[in-house]
């Protein structure tokens, strides 16, 4: 066989050998199109903005959804931590056998604690002013079973809470009234003693034995705990209780426990759970969370549209190159895959960068908040408005995966039409005037 014959055989092999999909050749061409050249600066700028848009959109979605989840979890933990998961209140007859009822309720499976309490509203006064308070009377042993209070005592102690006439107040109330542990707080109730002249308000001073900080301004500024027997005497409740708070192992399963609780009470009772008492609040949070997701998704959509415009301009600019590739034997599929790789690379790298950025911000959200507040000299997360003393962030893996898949899907869809136009380009027309 001569050299000419060998060359012809080799040429035949080269011309007939198909190119594997997404081969190194296609990745090489796509990489060259992504790199900026002097006359392609404008196209590279559009690609850069598309990358930045997707990165910021994904990061913003992850951060906002994590903050919304953290906000809901923190509020739910604070609300249920101090108010209980279920509330048992008497019907017809006063709750005088509260100790016996609480003992039977604690025997129900999955019930962690049943805490009888006295509750009433009053005006509290201190050296710095007056404010309204929610006074709750409980046993010392039961108060210690509420971790949000027992584990957050900042000043003073709960020791001897039942024996003395002292009270425990929140840090917000102590700050507003100008009180410290050991100072006296005056409690004024409109339901006082009955005299021939009518009902006179009851005014009594108590020493502050403990100051706690739950971390929720609404509770730290309004809750006041006093011994159960002292609360009964103060509110003229004698041997009665307002109700019994029940804590369970799984708050999401309280709906299945109502019947067992009613049967264990062995008396007419009205049982409500935390979902019924806070339905409006948590429904509003859920609506806000869904609306924020939809709105912020538009950022990713706009970035995907930027990919479309940038890729269409790239296809028009590379018309001659596409025609040459086609005349050299590249198929329409190969050309389409080259531009799919080019556009999808922007979306994939942008999505990955957005995920990393969002993760870093979420893990350091409180430090960032404090830094921004220090720079701007303003409180960007006031606890009086948002109820919480710190900015929470709780990353949900399912939601994060949904955001990443959505961003990748939009990026890929944005690349399909420009890649299809490149594959449909007629080489003859592209080279007619070259």
C-alpha positions as CSV (number, residue, x, y, z in Angstrom):
1,X,0.0,0.0,0.0
2,X,1.4,3.4,-1.0
3,X,1.6,6.5,1.2
4,X,-1.2,8.1,-0.9
5,X,-3.5,5.1,-0.2
6,X,-2.7,5.3,3.5
7,X,-3.4,9.0,3.6
8,X,-6.8,8.5,1.8
9,X,-7.7,5.7,4.3
10,X,-6.8,8.0,7.2
11,X,-8.8,10.8,5.7
12,X,-11.8,8.5,5.3
13,X,-11.5,7.4,8.9
14,X,-11.3,11.0,10.1
15,X,-14.3,12.1,8.1
16,X,-16.5,9.2,9.0
17,X,-15.7,8.9,12.8
18,X,-18.5,10.5,14.8
19,X,-17.8,13.0,17.6
20,X,-18.9,11.8,21.0
21,X,-21.5,14.0,22.7
22,X,-19.9,16.5,25.1
23,X,-16.4,15.5,24.0
24,X,-13.2,17.4,24.9
25,X,-13.4,19.2,21.6
26,X,-16.8,20.6,22.4
27,X,-15.7,21.7,25.8
28,X,-12.6,23.3,24.4
29,X,-14.6,25.4,21.9
30,X,-17.1,26.4,24.6
31,X,-14.3,27.4,26.9
32,X,-12.8,29.6,24.1
33,X,-16.1,31.3,23.7
34,X,-16.3,32.0,27.4
35,X,-12.9,33.7,27.5
36,X,-12.9,37.4,26.7
37,X,-11.2,38.9,23.7
38,X,-10.7,42.5,22.8
39,X,-13.5,42.7,20.3
40,X,-15.8,40.5,22.4
41,X,-15.7,42.6,25.6
42,X,-19.3,43.7,25.4
43,X,-20.5,40.0,25.2
44,X,-18.2,39.1,28.1
45,X,-19.7,42.0,30.2
46,X,-23.2,40.6,29.6
47,X,-22.0,37.1,30.6
48,X,-20.5,38.6,33.7
49,X,-23.7,40.4,34.7
50,X,-25.6,37.1,34.1
51,X,-23.2,35.3,36.3
52,X,-23.5,38.0,39.0
53,X,-27.3,38.0,38.7
54,X,-27.6,34.3,39.2
55,X,-25.1,34.3,42.0
56,X,-26.8,37.1,43.9
57,X,-30.3,35.7,43.2
58,X,-29.4,32.2,44.5
59,X,-27.6,33.7,47.5
60,X,-30.5,36.0,48.3
61,X,-33.0,33.3,48.1
62,X,-31.0,31.0,50.4
63,X,-30.4,33.8,52.9
64,X,-34.0,35.1,53.0
65,X,-35.5,31.6,53.2
66,X,-33.1,30.7,56.0
67,X,-33.9,33.9,57.9
68,X,-37.6,33.3,57.5
69,X,-37.2,29.7,58.7
70,X,-35.1,30.8,61.6
71,X,-37.5,33.6,62.5
72,X,-40.4,31.1,62.6
73,X,-38.5,28.5,64.5
74,X,-37.3,31.0,67.1
75,X,-40.7,32.5,67.6
76,X,-42.3,29.1,67.8
77,X,-39.7,27.9,70.3
78,X,-40.2,31.0,72.5
79,X,-44.0,31.0,72.3
80,X,-44.3,27.3,73.0
81,X,-41.5,27.3,75.5
82,X,-43.4,29.7,77.9
83,X,-47.1,29.1,77.0
84,X,-47.1,25.3,76.5
85,X,-48.3,23.2,73.7
86,X,-51.9,22.6,75.0
87,X,-54.1,24.6,77.4
88,X,-56.7,22.9,79.7
89,X,-59.3,25.3,81.1
90,X,-62.3,24.4,83.3
91,X,-65.9,24.4,82.2
92,X,-68.9,25.0,84.6
93,X,-67.0,24.3,87.8
94,X,-63.8,26.2,89.0
95,X,-60.5,24.3,88.8
96,X,-60.0,23.6,92.5
97,X,-58.6,20.0,92.0
98,X,-55.8,21.3,89.7
99,X,-53.1,19.2,91.5
100,X,-55.0,16.0,91.0
101,X,-55.9,16.8,87.4
102,X,-52.3,17.8,86.6
103,X,-51.1,14.5,88.0
104,X,-53.5,12.5,85.8
105,X,-52.5,14.5,82.7
106,X,-48.9,13.8,83.2
107,X,-49.8,10.1,83.0
108,X,-50.9,10.5,79.4
109,X,-48.3,9.2,76.9
110,X,-46.0,11.8,75.3
111,X,-46.9,14.4,78.0
112,X,-43.8,15.9,79.5
113,X,-45.3,18.3,82.0
114,X,-48.7,19.6,83.2
115,X,-48.3,22.9,85.0
116,X,-51.3,24.5,86.9
117,X,-51.1,28.3,86.9
118,X,-52.9,31.5,88.0
119,X,-52.9,34.3,85.4
120,X,-54.0,37.9,85.6
121,X,-53.2,41.3,84.3
122,X,-51.9,44.1,86.4
123,X,-50.0,47.4,86.4
124,X,-46.4,47.2,87.6
125,X,-44.5,50.2,88.9
126,X,-40.8,50.9,89.5
127,X,-38.4,53.8,89.9
128,X,-38.3,54.5,86.2
129,X,-42.1,54.3,85.3
130,X,-45.1,52.0,84.9
131,X,-46.2,49.5,82.4
132,X,-48.7,46.7,82.0
133,X,-47.8,43.1,82.9
134,X,-49.0,39.6,82.7
135,X,-48.8,38.1,86.1
136,X,-48.5,34.3,86.3
137,X,-48.5,32.3,89.5
138,X,-46.8,28.9,89.4
139,X,-45.0,26.5,91.7
140,X,-41.2,26.8,92.0
141,X,-40.9,23.2,90.9
142,X,-43.0,23.9,87.8
143,X,-41.1,27.1,87.0
144,X,-37.9,25.1,87.0
145,X,-39.4,22.8,84.4
146,X,-39.7,25.7,82.0
147,X,-36.2,25.9,80.5
148,X,-36.8,29.3,78.9
149,X,-37.1,30.8,82.4
150,X,-35.1,28.5,84.6
151,X,-32.0,28.4,82.3
152,X,-32.0,32.1,81.4
153,X,-31.8,33.8,84.9
154,X,-29.4,36.7,84.5
155,X,-29.5,38.1,88.0
156,X,-30.8,36.7,91.3
157,X,-32.0,33.1,91.9
158,X,-35.1,31.0,91.9
159,X,-34.1,29.2,95.1
160,X,-36.8,29.5,97.7
161,X,-39.3,30.9,95.2
162,X,-42.3,29.2,96.9
163,X,-41.2,30.0,100.4
164,X,-40.7,33.7,100.0
165,X,-42.9,36.5,98.5
166,X,-40.5,37.4,95.8
167,X,-41.2,37.5,92.0
168,X,-39.3,36.8,88.9
169,X,-39.4,39.4,86.0
170,X,-38.1,39.6,82.5
171,X,-35.0,41.6,81.6
172,X,-37.0,44.0,79.5
173,X,-39.4,44.8,82.3
174,X,-36.5,45.3,84.7
175,X,-34.8,47.7,82.2
176,X,-37.9,49.7,81.6
177,X,-38.8,50.0,85.3
178,X,-35.2,50.6,86.4
179,X,-35.1,47.6,88.7
180,X,-32.3,45.2,89.8
181,X,-32.4,42.0,91.7
182,X,-33.3,42.8,95.3
183,X,-35.3,45.9,94.5
184,X,-39.1,46.1,95.1
185,X,-41.7,46.2,92.4
186,X,-45.2,47.4,93.0
187,X,-48.1,45.5,91.5
188,X,-51.5,47.2,91.1
189,X,-54.6,45.1,90.3
190,X,-58.0,46.6,89.6
191,X,-59.6,43.5,91.2
192,X,-58.9,44.3,94.9
193,X,-60.8,44.2,98.1
194,X,-64.6,44.6,98.3
195,X,-65.5,47.5,100.7
196,X,-68.8,49.3,101.4
197,X,-67.4,52.0,99.1
198,X,-66.9,49.5,96.2
199,X,-64.0,47.5,94.9
200,X,-60.7,49.2,95.7
201,X,-57.5,48.4,93.6
202,X,-55.0,46.1,95.3
203,X,-51.5,47.5,95.6
204,X,-48.7,45.4,97.0
205,X,-44.9,45.5,96.7
206,X,-42.7,42.4,96.1
207,X,-38.9,42.0,96.1
208,X,-37.4,41.0,92.7
209,X,-35.7,37.7,93.4
210,X,-34.8,36.8,89.8
211,X,-34.4,38.5,86.4
212,X,-34.6,36.2,83.4
213,X,-34.0,36.9,79.7
214,X,-36.0,34.7,77.3
215,X,-34.7,36.5,74.2
216,X,-38.1,37.6,73.0
217,X,-38.8,41.3,73.8
218,X,-42.6,40.7,74.0
219,X,-42.2,38.2,76.9
220,X,-39.2,39.8,78.6
221,X,-41.1,43.0,78.9
222,X,-44.5,41.7,80.1
223,X,-44.1,38.4,82.0
224,X,-44.0,38.4,85.8
225,X,-43.9,35.1,87.8
226,X,-44.9,34.8,91.4
227,X,-45.6,31.8,93.7
228,X,-48.9,30.1,93.0
229,X,-50.3,30.5,96.5
230,X,-49.4,34.2,96.6
231,X,-51.0,34.7,93.2
232,X,-54.2,33.0,94.5
233,X,-54.3,35.4,97.4
234,X,-53.4,38.5,95.3
235,X,-56.1,37.8,92.7
236,X,-58.7,36.5,95.1
237,X,-58.7,33.1,93.5
238,X,-58.7,31.2,96.9
239,X,-58.0,27.5,96.0
240,X,-58.7,27.8,92.3
241,X,-56.4,27.8,89.3
242,X,-56.9,29.5,85.9
243,X,-55.8,26.5,83.9
244,X,-53.2,23.9,83.2
245,X,-50.4,24.2,80.6
246,X,-49.3,20.9,79.0
247,X,-46.0,20.3,77.4
248,X,-45.6,17.3,75.0
249,X,-42.7,15.6,73.2
250,X,-43.8,16.5,69.7
251,X,-45.8,19.8,69.3
252,X,-46.9,18.8,65.8
253,X,-48.9,15.8,67.1
254,X,-51.0,17.7,69.6
255,X,-54.1,17.3,67.4
256,X,-54.1,13.5,68.1
257,X,-53.8,14.0,71.8
258,X,-56.9,16.1,72.5
259,X,-59.2,13.1,73.2
260,X,-56.7,11.4,75.6
261,X,-56.2,14.7,77.5
262,X,-60.0,15.2,77.9
263,X,-60.4,11.7,79.2
264,X,-57.5,12.0,81.6
265,X,-58.9,15.2,83.1
266,X,-62.0,13.3,84.3
267,X,-64.0,16.6,84.4
268,X,-65.5,19.0,81.9
269,X,-62.7,20.9,80.2
270,X,-62.0,23.1,77.2
271,X,-58.7,22.0,75.5
272,X,-56.9,24.2,73.0
273,X,-53.5,23.7,71.4
274,X,-50.8,26.1,70.2
275,X,-52.0,26.0,66.6
276,X,-55.5,27.3,67.5
277,X,-54.1,30.0,69.7
278,X,-51.6,31.3,67.2
279,X,-53.2,30.4,63.9
280,X,-53.4,34.0,62.5
281,X,-49.8,34.8,63.4
282,X,-48.2,31.7,61.9
283,X,-50.5,31.8,58.8
284,X,-49.3,35.4,58.2
285,X,-45.6,34.2,58.5
286,X,-46.3,31.4,56.0
287,X,-47.9,33.8,53.5
288,X,-45.0,36.2,53.8
289,X,-42.5,33.4,53.4
290,X,-44.2,32.2,50.2
291,X,-44.5,35.7,48.7
292,X,-40.8,36.4,49.4
293,X,-39.8,33.2,47.6
294,X,-41.9,34.2,44.5
295,X,-40.5,37.7,44.4
296,X,-36.9,36.8,44.9
297,X,-37.2,34.0,42.2
298,X,-37.7,36.9,39.7
299,X,-34.1,37.9,40.4
300,X,-32.9,34.5,39.1
301,X,-35.3,34.8,36.2
302,X,-34.0,38.2,35.2
303,X,-30.4,36.8,35.3
304,X,-31.5,33.9,33.1
305,X,-32.9,36.4,30.6
306,X,-29.5,38.0,30.6
307,X,-28.0,34.7,29.6
308,X,-30.4,34.5,26.6
309,X,-29.5,38.0,25.4
310,X,-25.8,37.4,25.8
311,X,-25.9,34.0,24.1
312,X,-27.9,35.4,21.1
313,X,-25.3,38.1,20.7
314,X,-22.6,35.5,20.9
315,X,-24.2,33.3,18.2
316,X,-24.5,36.3,15.9
317,X,-20.8,37.2,16.6
318,X,-19.7,33.6,16.0
319,X,-21.6,33.0,12.8
320,X,-18.5,32.7,10.7
321,X,-16.9,30.3,13.2
322,X,-20.1,28.2,13.3
323,X,-20.1,28.0,9.5
324,X,-16.5,26.9,9.4
325,X,-17.2,24.2,12.1
326,X,-20.1,22.9,10.0
327,X,-18.0,22.8,6.8
328,X,-15.3,20.9,8.7
329,X,-17.8,18.2,9.6
330,X,-19.3,19.2,12.9
331,X,-23.0,18.2,13.2
332,X,-25.9,20.4,14.2
333,X,-25.9,18.5,17.5
334,X,-22.3,19.3,18.2
335,X,-22.8,23.0,17.5
336,X,-25.9,23.0,19.8
337,X,-24.0,21.3,22.6
338,X,-21.1,23.8,22.3
339,X,-23.4,26.7,23.0
340,X,-25.4,24.7,25.6
341,X,-22.1,24.2,27.5
342,X,-21.2,27.9,27.1
343,X,-24.5,29.2,28.5
344,X,-25.0,26.4,31.1
345,X,-21.5,27.0,32.5
346,X,-22.5,30.6,33.4
347,X,-25.6,29.3,35.2
348,X,-23.9,26.4,36.9
349,X,-20.9,28.3,38.2
350,X,-23.2,31.2,39.2
351,X,-25.5,28.9,41.1
352,X,-22.5,27.2,42.9
353,X,-21.0,30.6,43.8
354,X,-24.4,31.8,45.0
355,X,-24.8,28.7,47.2
356,X,-21.4,29.2,48.8
357,X,-22.1,32.9,49.3
358,X,-25.5,32.3,50.8
359,X,-24.1,29.6,53.1
360,X,-21.3,31.8,54.4
361,X,-23.7,34.7,55.1
362,X,-26.2,32.4,56.9
363,X,-23.5,31.0,59.1
364,X,-22.4,34.5,60.1
365,X,-25.7,36.4,59.9
366,X,-25.6,37.8,63.4
367,X,-22.0,39.0,63.1
368,X,-22.9,40.7,59.8
369,X,-25.9,42.3,61.4
370,X,-23.9,43.7,64.2
371,X,-21.2,45.0,61.8
372,X,-23.8,46.7,59.5
373,X,-25.5,48.2,62.6
374,X,-22.1,49.5,63.8
375,X,-21.3,51.0,60.3
376,X,-24.7,52.6,59.8
377,X,-25.0,53.5,63.5
378,X,-28.6,52.2,63.5
379,X,-30.4,49.1,64.7
380,X,-31.4,47.1,61.6
381,X,-33.1,44.4,63.6
382,X,-34.9,46.1,66.5
383,X,-36.1,43.5,69.0
384,X,-39.1,45.7,69.9
385,X,-40.3,45.3,66.3
386,X,-39.3,41.8,65.5
387,X,-39.7,40.4,69.0
388,X,-36.3,38.6,68.9
389,X,-33.0,39.9,70.3
390,X,-30.8,38.3,67.6
391,X,-31.2,37.6,63.9
392,X,-31.8,33.9,63.3
393,X,-31.0,31.8,60.3
394,X,-32.0,28.1,59.8
395,X,-30.9,26.6,56.6
396,X,-33.4,23.9,55.3
397,X,-31.7,21.4,53.1
398,X,-34.9,20.7,51.1
399,X,-35.5,24.3,50.3
400,X,-31.9,24.9,49.5
401,X,-31.9,22.0,47.0
402,X,-35.1,23.4,45.5
403,X,-33.5,26.8,45.0
404,X,-30.4,25.2,43.4
405,X,-32.4,23.0,41.0
406,X,-34.6,25.9,40.1
407,X,-31.6,28.1,39.3
408,X,-29.9,25.4,37.3
409,X,-33.2,24.6,35.4
410,X,-33.8,28.2,34.5
411,X,-30.2,28.6,33.3
412,X,-30.4,25.5,31.1
413,X,-33.7,26.6,29.6
414,X,-32.3,30.1,28.9
415,X,-29.5,28.4,26.9
416,X,-31.7,26.1,24.7
417,X,-33.1,28.7,22.3
418,X,-29.7,30.5,21.5
419,X,-28.1,27.0,21.1
420,X,-30.9,25.9,18.8
421,X,-30.4,29.0,16.6
422,X,-26.7,28.4,16.4
423,X,-27.4,24.8,15.3
424,X,-29.9,26.0,12.6
425,X,-27.4,28.5,11.1
426,X,-26.8,27.8,7.4
427,X,-23.1,27.8,6.6
428,X,-23.6,29.0,3.1
429,X,-25.5,32.1,4.2
430,X,-23.0,32.8,7.0
431,X,-20.0,32.6,4.5
432,X,-21.7,34.3,1.6
433,X,-20.1,37.7,2.1
434,X,-16.9,36.6,3.9
